[in-house]
Amino acid sequence: MEGNKIGGKLTTEEELLAKGYRKYTGETIDIYYNKDICAHVGNCVRGNSAVFEVGRRPWIIPDNGTAENDAQVINTCPTGALKFVRK
């Protein structure tokens, strides 16, 4: 799944926030998460536990990885619960 698109089109912060996603701000990439559609498959945590760690608050820290790696991990999310917008 392409983590920077919804319906085949590049997504925006405004669209993601309107759809119930929560924003996690990074220097070069912002990560968005929608708990209501997450299936808890765990690809994110297995993909980069420095960025995605369930027991931590905040549980997503975009700057603990590179923007490229963050995007790669987010693209493995099968439900689209994770999205990103590059700066």
Biopython code that builds the backbone (N, CA, C, O; Angstrom):
import numpy as np
from Bio.PDB.StructureBuilder import StructureBuilder

atoms = [
    (1, "MET", "N", (0.851, -1.178, 0.000)),
    (1, "MET", "CA", (0.000, 0.000, 0.000)),
    (1, "MET", "C", (0.893, 1.237, 0.000)),
    (1, "MET", "O", (1.919, 1.273, 0.680)),
    (2, "GLU", "N", (0.501, 2.230, -0.756)),
    (2, "GLU", "CA", (1.299, 3.449, -0.805)),
    (2, "GLU", "C", (0.896, 4.367, 0.346)),
    (2, "GLU", "O", (-0.230, 4.862, 0.405)),
    (3, "GLY", "N", (1.836, 4.579, 1.252)),
    (3, "GLY", "CA", (1.558, 5.309, 2.476)),
    (3, "GLY", "C", (1.404, 6.804, 2.326)),
    (3, "GLY", "O", (1.085, 7.494, 3.294)),
    (4, "ASN", "N", (1.625, 7.316, 1.126)),
    (4, "ASN", "CA", (1.449, 8.752, 0.930)),
    (4, "ASN", "C", (0.254, 9.057, 0.024)),
    (4, "ASN", "O", (0.095, 10.180, -0.454)),
    (5, "LYS", "N", (-0.584, 8.042, -0.205)),
    (5, "LYS", "CA", (-1.737, 8.217, -1.088)),
    (5, "LYS", "C", (-3.014, 7.667, -0.459)),
    (5, "LYS", "O", (-2.990, 6.744, 0.354)),
    (6, "ILE", "N", (-4.119, 8.265, -0.865)),
    (6, "ILE", "CA", (-5.451, 7.757, -0.561)),
    (6, "ILE", "C", (-6.218, 7.783, -1.872)),
    (6, "ILE", "O", (-6.299, 8.822, -2.528)),
    (7, "GLY", "N", (-6.773, 6.657, -2.252)),
    (7, "GLY", "CA", (-7.494, 6.581, -3.509)),
    (7, "GLY", "C", (-6.630, 6.866, -4.723)),
    (7, "GLY", "O", (-7.115, 7.376, -5.733)),
    (8, "GLY", "N", (-5.341, 6.533, -4.623)),
    (8, "GLY", "CA", (-4.426, 6.727, -5.735)),
    (8, "GLY", "C", (-3.885, 8.141, -5.891)),
    (8, "GLY", "O", (-3.086, 8.399, -6.792)),
    (9, "LYS", "N", (-4.302, 9.054, -5.034)),
    (9, "LYS", "CA", (-3.840, 10.441, -5.115)),
    (9, "LYS", "C", (-3.013, 10.791, -3.886)),
    (9, "LYS", "O", (-3.283, 10.311, -2.785)),
    (10, "LEU", "N", (-1.989, 11.642, -4.088)),
    (10, "LEU", "CA", (-1.191, 12.098, -2.948)),
    (10, "LEU", "C", (-2.112, 12.706, -1.895)),
    (10, "LEU", "O", (-3.013, 13.483, -2.213)),
    (11, "THR", "N", (-1.875, 12.344, -0.655)),
    (11, "THR", "CA", (-2.709, 12.843, 0.431)),
    (11, "THR", "C", (-2.091, 14.089, 1.063)),
    (11, "THR", "O", (-0.913, 14.386, 0.869)),
    (12, "THR", "N", (-2.907, 14.798, 1.812)),
    (12, "THR", "CA", (-2.452, 16.012, 2.499)),
    (12, "THR", "C", (-2.720, 15.868, 3.992)),
    (12, "THR", "O", (-3.506, 15.028, 4.430)),
    (13, "GLU", "N", (-2.048, 16.705, 4.748)),
    (13, "GLU", "CA", (-2.277, 16.727, 6.188)),
    (13, "GLU", "C", (-3.751, 16.983, 6.490)),
    (13, "GLU", "O", (-4.337, 16.316, 7.342)),
    (14, "GLU", "N", (-4.335, 17.925, 5.808)),
    (14, "GLU", "CA", (-5.733, 18.283, 6.062)),
    (14, "GLU", "C", (-6.654, 17.092, 5.844)),
    (14, "GLU", "O", (-7.555, 16.843, 6.645)),
    (15, "GLU", "N", (-6.427, 16.350, 4.748)),
    (15, "GLU", "CA", (-7.252, 15.182, 4.450)),
    (15, "GLU", "C", (-7.093, 14.107, 5.527)),
    (15, "GLU", "O", (-8.074, 13.515, 5.977)),
    (16, "LEU", "N", (-5.848, 13.862, 5.933)),
    (16, "LEU", "CA", (-5.595, 12.827, 6.931)),
    (16, "LEU", "C", (-6.214, 13.189, 8.277)),
    (16, "LEU", "O", (-6.840, 12.345, 8.918)),
    (17, "LEU", "N", (-6.045, 14.431, 8.707)),
    (17, "LEU", "CA", (-6.621, 14.850, 9.986)),
    (17, "LEU", "C", (-8.138, 14.781, 9.932)),
    (17, "LEU", "O", (-8.768, 14.401, 10.920)),
    (18, "ALA", "N", (-8.741, 15.137, 8.807)),
    (18, "ALA", "CA", (-10.198, 15.066, 8.654)),
    (18, "ALA", "C", (-10.694, 13.626, 8.706)),
    (18, "ALA", "O", (-11.836, 13.378, 9.095)),
    (19, "LYS", "N", (-9.851, 12.678, 8.317)),
    (19, "LYS", "CA", (-10.222, 11.258, 8.339)),
    (19, "LYS", "C", (-9.903, 10.583, 9.668)),
    (19, "LYS", "O", (-10.056, 9.369, 9.798)),
    (20, "GLY", "N", (-9.460, 11.363, 10.661)),
    (20, "GLY", "CA", (-9.233, 10.815, 11.989)),
    (20, "GLY", "C", (-7.820, 10.345, 12.280)),
    (20, "GLY", "O", (-7.590, 9.688, 13.295)),
    (21, "TYR", "N", (-6.882, 10.660, 11.425)),
    (21, "TYR", "CA", (-5.486, 10.293, 11.672)),
    (21, "TYR", "C", (-4.873, 11.249, 12.693)),
    (21, "TYR", "O", (-5.218, 12.429, 12.744)),
    (22, "ARG", "N", (-3.963, 10.722, 13.497)),
    (22, "ARG", "CA", (-3.211, 11.536, 14.448)),
    (22, "ARG", "C", (-1.822, 11.779, 13.865)),
    (22, "ARG", "O", (-1.226, 10.881, 13.272)),
    (23, "LYS", "N", (-1.316, 12.987, 14.035)),
    (23, "LYS", "CA", (-0.041, 13.387, 13.441)),
    (23, "LYS", "C", (1.116, 13.226, 14.420)),
    (23, "LYS", "O", (1.023, 13.595, 15.591)),
    (24, "TYR", "N", (2.211, 12.664, 13.907)),
    (24, "TYR", "CA", (3.466, 12.564, 14.644)),
    (24, "TYR", "C", (4.507, 13.299, 13.797)),
    (24, "TYR", "O", (4.853, 12.855, 12.702)),
    (25, "THR", "N", (4.997, 14.417, 14.312)),
    (25, "THR", "CA", (5.835, 15.333, 13.550)),
    (25, "THR", "C", (7.305, 14.946, 13.583)),
    (25, "THR", "O", (7.862, 14.629, 14.634)),
    (26, "GLY", "N", (7.917, 14.979, 12.409)),
    (26, "GLY", "CA", (9.344, 14.758, 12.273)),
    (26, "GLY", "C", (9.978, 15.901, 11.510)),
    (26, "GLY", "O", (9.286, 16.786, 11.007)),
    (27, "GLU", "N", (11.289, 15.877, 11.428)),
    (27, "GLU", "CA", (12.045, 16.932, 10.742)),
    (27, "GLU", "C", (11.784, 16.927, 9.234)),
    (27, "GLU", "O", (11.552, 17.978, 8.636)),
    (28, "THR", "N", (11.824, 15.735, 8.620)),
    (28, "THR", "CA", (11.686, 15.643, 7.163)),
    (28, "THR", "C", (10.456, 14.867, 6.708)),
    (28, "THR", "O", (10.139, 14.835, 5.519)),
    (29, "ILE", "N", (9.765, 14.241, 7.658)),
    (29, "ILE", "CA", (8.573, 13.465, 7.328)),
    (29, "ILE", "C", (7.626, 13.497, 8.528)),
    (29, "ILE", "O", (8.062, 13.411, 9.676)),
    (30, "ASP", "N", (6.341, 13.622, 8.254)),
    (30, "ASP", "CA", (5.326, 13.505, 9.294)),
    (30, "ASP", "C", (4.622, 12.171, 9.094)),
    (30, "ASP", "O", (4.299, 11.792, 7.968)),
    (31, "ILE", "N", (4.386, 11.464, 10.191)),
    (31, "ILE", "CA", (3.708, 10.175, 10.146)),
    (31, "ILE", "C", (2.327, 10.349, 10.762)),
    (31, "ILE", "O", (2.163, 11.038, 11.769)),
    (32, "TYR", "N", (1.344, 9.717, 10.145)),
    (32, "TYR", "CA", (-0.047, 9.798, 10.593)),
    (32, "TYR", "C", (-0.542, 8.393, 10.881)),
    (32, "TYR", "O", (-0.210, 7.440, 10.175)),
    (33, "TYR", "N", (-1.350, 8.281, 11.941)),
    (33, "TYR", "CA", (-1.845, 6.974, 12.385)),
    (33, "TYR", "C", (-3.322, 7.067, 12.705)),
    (33, "TYR", "O", (-3.773, 7.993, 13.379)),
    (34, "ASN", "N", (-4.076, 6.080, 12.204)),
    (34, "ASN", "CA", (-5.504, 5.994, 12.493)),
    (34, "ASN", "C", (-5.766, 4.685, 13.231)),
    (34, "ASN", "O", (-5.766, 3.613, 12.627)),
    (35, "LYS", "N", (-5.988, 4.778, 14.530)),
    (35, "LYS", "CA", (-6.184, 3.586, 15.361)),
    (35, "LYS", "C", (-7.447, 2.819, 14.996)),
    (35, "LYS", "O", (-7.539, 1.617, 15.244)),
    (36, "ASP", "N", (-8.413, 3.502, 14.411)),
    (36, "ASP", "CA", (-9.689, 2.859, 14.094)),
    (36, "ASP", "C", (-9.602, 1.867, 12.945)),
    (36, "ASP", "O", (-10.461, 0.995, 12.815)),
    (37, "ILE", "N", (-8.576, 1.986, 12.108)),
    (37, "ILE", "CA", (-8.448, 1.030, 11.004)),
    (37, "ILE", "C", (-7.227, 0.118, 11.143)),
    (37, "ILE", "O", (-6.968, -0.712, 10.271)),
    (38, "CYS", "N", (-6.495, 0.269, 12.215)),
    (38, "CYS", "CA", (-5.315, -0.563, 12.457)),
    (38, "CYS", "C", (-5.734, -1.993, 12.805)),
    (38, "CYS", "O", (-6.595, -2.208, 13.658)),
    (39, "ALA", "N", (-5.119, -2.958, 12.139)),
    (39, "ALA", "CA", (-5.381, -4.373, 12.416)),
    (39, "ALA", "C", (-4.314, -4.971, 13.334)),
    (39, "ALA", "O", (-4.354, -6.167, 13.623)),
    (40, "HIS", "N", (-3.374, -4.167, 13.790)),
    (40, "HIS", "CA", (-2.317, -4.584, 14.718)),
    (40, "HIS", "C", (-1.509, -5.775, 14.187)),
    (40, "HIS", "O", (-1.179, -6.703, 14.926)),
    (41, "VAL", "N", (-1.203, -5.723, 12.901)),
    (41, "VAL", "CA", (-0.395, -6.758, 12.266)),
    (41, "VAL", "C", (1.046, -6.688, 12.764)),
    (41, "VAL", "O", (1.704, -7.720, 12.895)),
    (42, "GLY", "N", (1.542, -5.487, 13.042)),
    (42, "GLY", "CA", (2.870, -5.323, 13.620)),
    (42, "GLY", "C", (3.991, -5.092, 12.626)),
    (42, "GLY", "O", (5.159, -5.091, 13.016)),
    (43, "ASN", "N", (3.676, -4.897, 11.351)),
    (43, "ASN", "CA", (4.739, -4.635, 10.369)),
    (43, "ASN", "C", (5.561, -3.408, 10.743)),
    (43, "ASN", "O", (6.768, -3.369, 10.505)),
    (44, "CYS", "N", (4.913, -2.415, 11.323)),
    (44, "CYS", "CA", (5.616, -1.184, 11.682)),
    (44, "CYS", "C", (6.664, -1.443, 12.765)),
    (44, "CYS", "O", (7.814, -1.024, 12.634)),
    (45, "VAL", "N", (6.270, -2.121, 13.817)),
    (45, "VAL", "CA", (7.177, -2.395, 14.935)),
    (45, "VAL", "C", (8.320, -3.296, 14.490)),
    (45, "VAL", "O", (9.475, -3.069, 14.853)),
    (46, "ARG", "N", (7.998, -4.312, 13.708)),
    (46, "ARG", "CA", (9.050, -5.196, 13.185)),
    (46, "ARG", "C", (9.916, -4.476, 12.153)),
    (46, "ARG", "O", (11.098, -4.788, 12.006)),
    (47, "GLY", "N", (9.335, -3.521, 11.445)),
    (47, "GLY", "CA", (10.067, -2.794, 10.413)),
    (47, "GLY", "C", (11.105, -1.838, 10.968)),
    (47, "GLY", "O", (12.195, -1.710, 10.410)),
    (48, "ASN", "N", (10.773, -1.159, 12.073)),
    (48, "ASN", "CA", (11.732, -0.257, 12.718)),
    (48, "ASN", "C", (11.224, 0.068, 14.127)),
    (48, "ASN", "O", (10.433, 0.992, 14.316)),
    (49, "SER", "N", (11.686, -0.694, 15.095)),
    (49, "SER", "CA", (11.223, -0.524, 16.476)),
    (49, "SER", "C", (11.752, 0.746, 17.126)),
    (49, "SER", "O", (11.269, 1.142, 18.187)),
    (50, "ALA", "N", (12.739, 1.390, 16.507)),
    (50, "ALA", "CA", (13.199, 2.681, 17.035)),
    (50, "ALA", "C", (12.187, 3.782, 16.732)),
    (50, "ALA", "O", (12.063, 4.739, 17.496)),
    (51, "VAL", "N", (11.469, 3.651, 15.631)),
    (51, "VAL", "CA", (10.455, 4.629, 15.248)),
    (51, "VAL", "C", (9.104, 4.252, 15.847)),
    (51, "VAL", "O", (8.409, 5.107, 16.399)),
    (52, "PHE", "N", (8.729, 2.984, 15.743)),
    (52, "PHE", "CA", (7.423, 2.495, 16.193)),
    (52, "PHE", "C", (7.601, 1.571, 17.403)),
    (52, "PHE", "O", (8.065, 0.440, 17.256)),
    (53, "GLU", "N", (7.240, 2.042, 18.574)),
    (53, "GLU", "CA", (7.362, 1.228, 19.796)),
    (53, "GLU", "C", (6.089, 1.395, 20.617)),
    (53, "GLU", "O", (5.830, 2.461, 21.174)),
    (54, "VAL", "N", (5.312, 0.340, 20.682)),
    (54, "VAL", "CA", (3.970, 0.393, 21.269)),
    (54, "VAL", "C", (3.980, 0.808, 22.734)),
    (54, "VAL", "O", (3.067, 1.516, 23.157)),
    (55, "GLY", "N", (4.945, 0.413, 23.508)),
    (55, "GLY", "CA", (4.952, 0.717, 24.934)),
    (55, "GLY", "C", (5.442, 2.105, 25.306)),
    (55, "GLY", "O", (5.513, 2.436, 26.490)),
    (56, "ARG", "N", (5.774, 2.907, 24.338)),
    (56, "ARG", "CA", (6.349, 4.224, 24.580)),
    (56, "ARG", "C", (5.313, 5.295, 24.234)),
    (56, "ARG", "O", (4.420, 5.068, 23.418)),
    (57, "ARG", "N", (5.442, 6.449, 24.859)),
    (57, "ARG", "CA", (4.605, 7.608, 24.525)),
    (57, "ARG", "C", (5.494, 8.786, 24.197)),
    (57, "ARG", "O", (6.277, 9.184, 25.059)),
    (58, "PRO", "N", (5.431, 9.372, 23.016)),
    (58, "PRO", "CA", (4.592, 8.915, 21.914)),
    (58, "PRO", "C", (5.139, 7.617, 21.319)),
    (58, "PRO", "O", (6.342, 7.361, 21.359)),
    (59, "TRP", "N", (4.261, 6.827, 20.784)),
    (59, "TRP", "CA", (4.700, 5.520, 20.281)),
    (59, "TRP", "C", (5.350, 5.617, 18.904)),
    (59, "TRP", "O", (6.005, 4.674, 18.459)),
    (60, "ILE", "N", (5.171, 6.757, 18.223)),
    (60, "ILE", "CA", (5.827, 6.985, 16.928)),
    (60, "ILE", "C", (6.746, 8.204, 17.045)),
    (60, "ILE", "O", (6.302, 9.296, 17.403)),
    (61, "ILE", "N", (8.030, 8.003, 16.739)),
    (61, "ILE", "CA", (9.003, 9.103, 16.711)),
    (61, "ILE", "C", (9.669, 9.069, 15.339)),
    (61, "ILE", "O", (10.635, 8.333, 15.138)),
    (62, "PRO", "N", (9.155, 9.868, 14.382)),
    (62, "PRO", "CA", (9.659, 9.812, 13.008)),
    (62, "PRO", "C", (11.164, 10.021, 12.879)),
    (62, "PRO", "O", (11.794, 9.391, 12.029)),
    (63, "ASP", "N", (11.750, 10.879, 13.690)),
    (63, "ASP", "CA", (13.169, 11.200, 13.564)),
    (63, "ASP", "C", (14.103, 10.121, 14.101)),
    (63, "ASP", "O", (15.322, 10.267, 14.012)),
    (64, "ASN", "N", (13.558, 9.043, 14.654)),
    (64, "ASN", "CA", (14.402, 7.926, 15.083)),
    (64, "ASN", "C", (14.801, 7.034, 13.908)),
    (64, "ASN", "O", (15.509, 6.042, 14.085)),
    (65, "GLY", "N", (14.346, 7.390, 12.720)),
    (65, "GLY", "CA", (14.722, 6.698, 11.486)),
    (65, "GLY", "C", (14.875, 7.739, 10.395)),
    (65, "GLY", "O", (14.615, 8.923, 10.609)),
    (66, "THR", "N", (15.297, 7.290, 9.229)),
    (66, "THR", "CA", (15.378, 8.208, 8.091)),
    (66, "THR", "C", (14.007, 8.303, 7.442)),
    (66, "THR", "O", (13.183, 7.399, 7.585)),
    (67, "ALA", "N", (13.765, 9.381, 6.739)),
    (67, "ALA", "CA", (12.485, 9.546, 6.042)),
    (67, "ALA", "C", (12.272, 8.402, 5.055)),
    (67, "ALA", "O", (11.156, 7.902, 4.908)),
    (68, "GLU", "N", (13.334, 7.994, 4.386)),
    (68, "GLU", "CA", (13.231, 6.904, 3.411)),
    (68, "GLU", "C", (12.823, 5.601, 4.087)),
    (68, "GLU", "O", (11.927, 4.903, 3.611)),
    (69, "ASN", "N", (13.481, 5.273, 5.201)),
    (69, "ASN", "CA", (13.132, 4.049, 5.922)),
    (69, "ASN", "C", (11.726, 4.137, 6.498)),
    (69, "ASN", "O", (10.971, 3.167, 6.431)),
    (70, "ASP", "N", (11.362, 5.287, 7.065)),
    (70, "ASP", "CA", (10.001, 5.459, 7.600)),
    (70, "ASP", "C", (8.973, 5.172, 6.514)),
    (70, "ASP", "O", (8.002, 4.452, 6.748)),
    (71, "ALA", "N", (9.184, 5.734, 5.322)),
    (71, "ALA", "CA", (8.245, 5.543, 4.213)),
    (71, "ALA", "C", (8.181, 4.076, 3.797)),
    (71, "ALA", "O", (7.099, 3.558, 3.520)),
    (72, "GLN", "N", (9.322, 3.406, 3.750)),
    (72, "GLN", "CA", (9.347, 1.983, 3.385)),
    (72, "GLN", "C", (8.543, 1.150, 4.368)),
    (72, "GLN", "O", (7.769, 0.282, 3.966)),
    (73, "VAL", "N", (8.724, 1.411, 5.653)),
    (73, "VAL", "CA", (7.994, 0.665, 6.679)),
    (73, "VAL", "C", (6.492, 0.958, 6.580)),
    (73, "VAL", "O", (5.677, 0.037, 6.637)),
    (74, "ILE", "N", (6.132, 2.210, 6.436)),
    (74, "ILE", "CA", (4.724, 2.593, 6.345)),
    (74, "ILE", "C", (4.068, 1.938, 5.132)),
    (74, "ILE", "O", (2.899, 1.556, 5.194)),
    (75, "ASN", "N", (4.799, 1.806, 4.044)),
    (75, "ASN", "CA", (4.246, 1.175, 2.844)),
    (75, "ASN", "C", (3.929, -0.300, 3.039)),
    (75, "ASN", "O", (3.243, -0.894, 2.207)),
    (76, "THR", "N", (4.416, -0.907, 4.126)),
    (76, "THR", "CA", (4.097, -2.314, 4.397)),
    (76, "THR", "C", (2.824, -2.463, 5.232)),
    (76, "THR", "O", (2.389, -3.585, 5.491)),
    (77, "CYS", "N", (2.228, -1.362, 5.652)),
    (77, "CYS", "CA", (1.007, -1.421, 6.463)),
    (77, "CYS", "C", (-0.147, -1.904, 5.585)),
    (77, "CYS", "O", (-0.503, -1.237, 4.614)),
    (78, "PRO", "N", (-0.739, -3.066, 5.918)),
    (78, "PRO", "CA", (-1.756, -3.638, 5.040)),
    (78, "PRO", "C", (-3.112, -2.929, 5.074)),
    (78, "PRO", "O", (-3.923, -3.115, 4.166)),
    (79, "THR", "N", (-3.368, -2.127, 6.097)),
    (79, "THR", "CA", (-4.689, -1.515, 6.239)),
    (79, "THR", "C", (-4.737, -0.049, 5.854)),
    (79, "THR", "O", (-5.816, 0.509, 5.655)),
    (80, "GLY", "N", (-3.567, 0.583, 5.747)),
    (80, "GLY", "CA", (-3.547, 2.023, 5.508)),
    (80, "GLY", "C", (-3.683, 2.836, 6.775)),
    (80, "GLY", "O", (-3.913, 4.044, 6.715)),
    (81, "ALA", "N", (-3.544, 2.195, 7.918)),
    (81, "ALA", "CA", (-3.634, 2.908, 9.202)),
    (81, "ALA", "C", (-2.464, 3.867, 9.395)),
    (81, "ALA", "O", (-2.561, 4.823, 10.165)),
    (82, "LEU", "N", (-1.370, 3.615, 8.704)),
    (82, "LEU", "CA", (-0.211, 4.503, 8.734)),
    (82, "LEU", "C", (-0.087, 5.205, 7.390)),
    (82, "LEU", "O", (-0.191, 4.578, 6.336)),
    (83, "LYS", "N", (0.136, 6.505, 7.440)),
    (83, "LYS", "CA", (0.341, 7.312, 6.247)),
    (83, "LYS", "C", (1.494, 8.266, 6.529)),
    (83, "LYS", "O", (1.890, 8.437, 7.682)),
    (84, "PHE", "N", (2.033, 8.885, 5.486)),
    (84, "PHE", "CA", (3.100, 9.859, 5.684)),
    (84, "PHE", "C", (2.973, 11.004, 4.689)),
    (84, "PHE", "O", (2.398, 10.867, 3.609)),
    (85, "VAL", "N", (3.529, 12.128, 5.095)),
    (85, "VAL", "CA", (3.668, 13.286, 4.222)),
    (85, "VAL", "C", (5.108, 13.763, 4.375)),
    (85, "VAL", "O", (5.546, 14.113, 5.471)),
    (86, "ARG", "N", (5.834, 13.772, 3.264)),
    (86, "ARG", "CA", (7.222, 14.274, 3.288)),
    (86, "ARG", "C", (7.202, 15.787, 3.248)),
    (86, "ARG", "O", (6.327, 16.400, 2.636)),
    (87, "LYS", "N", (8.180, 16.376, 3.910)),
    (87, "LYS", "CA", (8.290, 17.833, 3.938)),
    (87, "LYS", "C", (9.242, 18.298, 2.856)),
    (87, "LYS", "O", (9.474, 19.498, 2.711)),
]
sb = StructureBuilder()
sb.init_structure("model")
sb.init_model(0)
sb.init_chain("A")
sb.init_seg("    ")
for serial, (resi, resn, name, xyz) in enumerate(atoms, 1):
    if name == "N":
        sb.init_residue(resn, " ", resi, " ")
    sb.init_atom(name, np.array(xyz, "f"), 0.0, 1.0, " ", f" {name:<3s}", serial, name[0])
structure = sb.get_structure()
